[in-house]
Amino acid sequence: QVQLVESGGGLVQAGESLTLSCAASGSRFSIQSMGWYRQAPGKQRELVATIPSGAGTNYADSVKGRFTVSRDNTKNAVYLQMNSLKPEDTAVYYCHAGAVVYGDFARYLEIWGQGTQVTVSS
């Protein structure tokens, strides 16, 4: 009923910027929270930045002041503006959403995108 597709990853040098985009598509769903996680090789997936269904944002300490998460509810999209990128930011970045999917009954699901690679060289 709902899929997430990320875009905007790439290879940049330390100190440069990238903007990631993610859009939800499908039918019979309502997006609640949206955000971004990342996973480096050999490591666990970790939270980067999220926008809950309510007010506020949630950032990993390592990206506070450098990354900005935003969303466009009319497009079911979430964005991650990444400034002052560091080699430590290198990872596959995954879009995430909490979604209510409507069938016979409403179901709450956590949805993941396929991931987009961000590589930051020193």
Sequence and secondary structure as in RCSB ss.txt:
>XXXX:A:sequence
QVQLVESGGGLVQAGESLTLSCAASGSRFSIQSMGWYRQAPGKQRELVATIPSGAGTNYADSVKGRFTVSRDNTK
NAVYLQMNSLKPEDTAVYYCHAGAVVYGDFARYLEIWGQGTQVTVSS
>XXXX:A:secstr
 EEEEEE  EEEETT  EEEEEEEEESSEEEEEEEEEEE TTS  EEEEEE SSS  EE TTTTTTEEEEEEGGG
TEEEEEE S  GGG EEEEEEEEEEEESSSEEEEEEE   EEEEEE 
